[in-house]
Amino acid sequence: MIAEVYTLNAFVVLVLLALAPRWRALALAERRPTRLPAAMGLIFGLGLCNHWLLLSTPAIVLVLWPAGGQVPRALPRTLPWLLLGLLPCARIVLRSQQPIPNFASTR
């Protein structure tokens, strides 16, 4: 039996692909989605910490493509949330630079 290690990655991609049409519909209706870009940015950042989502990024872009110029205008609001989602990766990198504590007693 082989362990499936990409389950969380598949879940994140499916959530992003489920949210992208909603964002596109709001953008095409000329309504400003308030929380949706932030949520997608946060989920994408957390997904990047789990596994590189670069292969699924073109699919998300294709779903959002018909919205035209509405999506790029929301990117400045989305970017801080994406960076917030990347914080666990930054913590891992910073912790890897610290010395390993020695808990063995040296009596």
MOFEN-V435639 format. One record per residue. N is the residue number from 1. RES is the residue in one small letter. NEAR is the number of other C-alpha atoms within 8 Angstrom. Layout:
{{N	RES	NEAR} {N	RES	NEAR}}
This chain:
{{1	m	2} {2	i	3} {3	a	4} {4	e	5} {5	v	5} {6	y	6} {7	t	7} {8	l	8} {9	n	11} {10	a	8} {11	f	8} {12	v	11} {13	v	11} {14	l	8} {15	v	8} {16	l	12} {17	l	11} {18	a	8} {19	l	10} {20	a	11} {21	p	10} {22	r	8} {23	w	12} {24	r	13} {25	a	9} {26	l	11} {27	a	13} {28	l	10} {29	a	6} {30	e	7} {31	r	7} {32	r	6} {33	p	9} {34	t	6} {35	r	6} {36	l	9} {37	p	13} {38	a	13} {39	a	9} {40	m	12} {41	g	14} {42	l	14} {43	i	12} {44	f	13} {45	g	14} {46	l	12} {47	g	14} {48	l	10} {49	c	11} {50	n	8} {51	h	7} {52	w	8} {53	l	11} {54	l	6} {55	l	6} {56	s	8} {57	t	8} {58	p	8} {59	a	8} {60	i	11} {61	v	8} {62	l	8} {63	v	11} {64	l	13} {65	w	7} {66	p	8} {67	a	11} {68	g	7} {69	g	6} {70	q	10} {71	v	11} {72	p	6} {73	r	7} {74	a	9} {75	l	9} {76	p	7} {77	r	9} {78	t	13} {79	l	10} {80	p	9} {81	w	13} {82	l	16} {83	l	10} {84	l	9} {85	g	15} {86	l	12} {87	l	8} {88	p	9} {89	c	8} {90	a	8} {91	r	8} {92	i	8} {93	v	8} {94	l	8} {95	r	7} {96	s	7} {97	q	6} {98	q	6} {99	p	5} {100	i	4} {101	p	4} {102	n	4} {103	f	4} {104	a	4} {105	s	4} {106	t	3} {107	r	2}}
